[in-house]
Amino acid sequence: MRNPTDDRIVSRGAEAPFVLTRKTPEKGRRYVLISPCRNEAAYMEETFASVLSQSVRPARWVVVDDGSTDETPSILARYAARYQWITIVHRPDRGGRSVGAGVVDAFYDGYAAINPDDYDYLCKLDLDLRLPPRYFEILMTRMESDPAIATCSGKAYIIEGGRLVCERHGDDTSIGATKLYRTSCFKTIGGFVRSLMWDGIDCHRCRMYGWIACSWDEPALRFVHLRPMGSSQQSIFVGRMRHGQGQYFMGTGFLFMCASALYRVNQKPYVVGSLAMVWGWVRSALERRPRYSDLEFRAFLRAYHKLALIRGKKHAMGKAVVVGRSLGPSAGRFFDANRKVQ
């Protein structure tokens, strides 16, 4: 079905030829997946298999094909024809993969195809993942037990030499590859910004409102990233440098950037990956590149990072939620660099 207002094509699958035996979403557990993708033919069928194997299946899955030039469109058409709850949105070819703003632009084309109020949860899901079978059921159970959780995920692992190796994401973030949100919280923070570090800014904005953003490293929530973080465009080295650039844009200070890079010094590519992160930050500073325009947010971020360096991230997470709950998005005024950190 063609949308007369733009160049996107929306196709909806016909009635499924067989009955799916997995549980359908219960009241209060209706979740929608939105998956931007480009040229994912090598990985996507593993993601489809793991979503179809979920103990609680999604109420709807919107996949946004961002101008793929491989077999991705034909694979998507096959799944959409088989499952009526899968919708495909086609975008014109932009000429190459676009990280940051491009990914979020594609996500929002999928978001425009739904009424978010129809769902209790929404998830931005990449198509290069292998998920454990109770992944979404467990995350929703955790969120039901703690209303302060706005967004959460498991931890990402890659396969190296036949064994699983953690990608080392912080406990204070939901992983961008599979970021589950309460729909109401997602709307309140204003969703994702269309820039690098969209998947970091959103978590800090949750804390500014007094909510928790988190991830857990537990066997039942560990998912496999079939393509290592930061390697999707050119190389892991370039991806690490881009991460440093994104941290500069978000408002991260130099000391915290160095601490973050040091934490990853024994992660491949050893040493040079950490140096690339720092260089990405330094280069952005030397070139006086623009930074995220929300000054309140950046004041909050600097104080949060300062407290994390002094007292540990767990303490900083707890204090940020308490302050955010009291002051809302004005929490940055309390977390002021000139005040004594408690």
DAGI-V664047 format. One record per residue. N is the residue number from 0. SS is DSSP state (@ for helix, = for strand, . for the rest). OMEGA is omega in radians with two decimals (NA if undefined). Layout:
<<N/SS/OMEGA> <N/SS/OMEGA>>
This chain:
<<0/./-3.10> <1/=/3.05> <2/./-3.04> <3/./-3.08> <4/./3.13> <5/./-3.05> <6/./-3.12> <7/./3.05> <8/=/-3.14> <9/=/3.12> <10/=/-3.12> <11/=/-3.08> <12/./3.06> <13/./3.13> <14/./-3.12> <15/./-3.07> <16/./3.11> <17/./-3.07> <18/./3.06> <19/./-3.02> <20/./3.11> <21/./-3.13> <22/=/3.01> <23/./-3.07> <24/./3.07> <25/./3.06> <26/./-3.08> <27/./-3.14> <28/./3.09> <29/./3.13> <30/=/3.14> <31/=/3.05> <32/=/3.02> <33/=/-3.00> <34/=/2.96> <35/=/3.13> <36/=/3.03> <37/./3.09> <38/./-3.11> <39/./-3.06> <40/./-3.08> <41/./-3.01> <42/./-2.84> <43/@/-3.10> <44/@/3.03> <45/@/3.10> <46/@/3.10> <47/@/-3.13> <48/@/-3.10> <49/@/3.05> <50/@/3.12> <51/@/-3.14> <52/./-3.12> <53/./3.12> <54/./2.98> <55/=/-3.05> <56/./3.08> <57/./3.04> <58/./3.12> <59/=/3.11> <60/=/3.12> <61/=/3.12> <62/=/-3.11> <63/=/3.10> <64/=/-3.05> <65/=/3.06> <66/./-3.12> <67/./3.12> <68/./3.09> <69/./-3.09> <70/./-3.10> <71/@/-3.10> <72/@/-3.12> <73/@/3.09> <74/@/3.12> <75/@/-3.13> <76/@/3.14> <77/@/-3.13> <78/@/3.13> <79/@/3.12> <80/@/-3.07> <81/@/-3.06> <82/./-3.04> <83/./-3.13> <84/./3.07> <85/=/3.12> <86/=/3.10> <87/=/3.04> <88/=/-3.12> <89/=/3.03> <90/=/3.10> <91/./3.14> <92/./3.12> <93/./3.08> <94/./-3.14> <95/./3.11> <96/./3.13> <97/./-3.14> <98/./3.09> <99/./-3.07> <100/@/-3.11> <101/@/3.12> <102/@/-3.12> <103/@/3.06> <104/@/3.13> <105/@/3.09> <106/@/-3.07> <107/@/2.98> <108/@/3.06> <109/@/3.13> <110/@/3.14> <111/./-3.11> <112/./-3.12> <113/./2.88> <114/./-3.04> <115/@/-3.14> <116/@/3.10> <117/@/-3.01> <118/./3.10> <119/./-3.10> <120/=/2.98> <121/=/-3.08> <122/=/2.95> <123/=/-3.01> <124/=/3.05> <125/./-3.12> <126/./3.05> <127/./-3.04> <128/=/2.95> <129/=/-3.03> <130/./3.00> <131/./-2.93> <132/./-3.14> <133/./-2.99> <134/@/-3.07> <135/@/3.09> <136/@/-3.11> <137/@/3.14> <138/@/3.13> <139/@/3.08> <140/@/3.10> <141/@/-3.12> <142/@/3.07> <143/@/-3.12> <144/@/3.13> <145/./-3.11> <146/./-3.14> <147/./-3.13> <148/=/3.11> <149/=/-3.09> <150/=/-3.11> <151/=/3.10> <152/=/2.92> <153/./3.13> <154/=/-3.14> <155/=/3.07> <156/=/3.00> <157/=/3.14> <158/=/3.10> <159/=/3.12> <160/./3.11> <161/./3.11> <162/=/-3.14> <163/=/3.14> <164/=/-3.09> <165/=/3.09> <166/./3.02> <167/./2.97> <168/./-3.14> <169/./3.11> <170/./-3.08> <171/./3.12> <172/./2.90> <173/./-2.99> <174/./-3.07> <175/./-3.12> <176/./3.12> <177/=/-2.97> <178/=/-3.13> <179/=/-3.09> <180/=/2.77> <181/=/-3.10> <182/@/-3.12> <183/@/3.13> <184/@/3.12> <185/@/-3.14> <186/@/-3.08> <187/@/-3.13> <188/./3.14> <189/./3.11> <190/./-3.11> <191/./3.00> <192/./-3.08> <193/./-3.09> <194/./2.94> <195/./-3.14> <196/./3.04> <197/@/-3.08> <198/@/2.98> <199/@/3.14> <200/@/-3.10> <201/@/-3.12> <202/@/3.10> <203/@/3.08> <204/@/3.05> <205/@/3.13> <206/@/3.11> <207/@/3.10> <208/./3.12> <209/./3.13> <210/./-3.13> <211/=/2.92> <212/=/-3.01> <213/=/3.02> <214/=/-3.08> <215/./3.10> <216/./-3.14> <217/./-3.08> <218/@/-3.08> <219/@/-3.12> <220/@/3.11> <221/=/3.11> <222/=/-3.09> <223/=/3.04> <224/=/-3.04> <225/./3.06> <226/./-3.03> <227/./3.13> <228/./3.07> <229/./-3.09> <230/./-2.97> <231/./-3.05> <232/./-3.11> <233/./-3.13> <234/./3.10> <235/@/3.13> <236/@/3.11> <237/@/3.11> <238/@/3.10> <239/@/3.12> <240/@/3.11> <241/@/3.10> <242/@/3.08> <243/@/3.08> <244/@/3.13> <245/@/3.10> <246/@/3.09> <247/@/3.14> <248/@/-3.07> <249/@/-3.14> <250/./3.14> <251/./3.11> <252/./-3.05> <253/@/-3.10> <254/@/3.13> <255/@/3.09> <256/@/3.12> <257/@/3.12> <258/@/3.11> <259/@/3.12> <260/@/3.12> <261/@/3.13> <262/@/-3.09> <263/./-3.02> <264/./3.12> <265/./3.06> <266/./-3.12> <267/./-0.13> <268/./-3.01> <269/./3.07> <270/./-3.07> <271/@/3.08> <272/@/3.10> <273/@/3.10> <274/@/3.12> <275/@/3.10> <276/@/-3.12> <277/@/3.14> <278/@/3.09> <279/@/3.11> <280/@/-3.08> <281/@/-3.14> <282/@/3.11> <283/@/3.12> <284/@/-3.13> <285/@/-3.13> <286/./3.14> <287/./3.12> <288/./-3.13> <289/./3.09> <290/./-3.14> <291/./-2.92> <292/./-3.10> <293/./-3.08> <294/@/3.10> <295/@/3.12> <296/@/-3.08> <297/@/3.06> <298/@/3.09> <299/@/-3.10> <300/@/-3.12> <301/@/-3.13> <302/@/3.09> <303/@/3.12> <304/@/3.12> <305/@/3.13> <306/@/3.11> <307/@/3.13> <308/@/-3.06> <309/@/-3.01> <310/@/-3.10> <311/./-3.04> <312/@/-3.13> <313/@/3.11> <314/@/-3.13> <315/@/3.13> <316/@/-3.11> <317/@/-3.12> <318/@/-3.13> <319/@/-3.13> <320/@/3.14> <321/@/-3.13> <322/@/3.14> <323/@/3.13> <324/@/-3.12> <325/@/-2.98> <326/@/-3.12> <327/@/-3.07> <328/@/3.06> <329/@/-3.09> <330/@/3.13> <331/@/3.12> <332/@/3.12> <333/@/3.11> <334/./-3.10> <335/./-3.08> <336/./-3.10> <337/./3.12> <338/./3.08> <339/./3.12> <340/./-3.07> <341/./NA>>
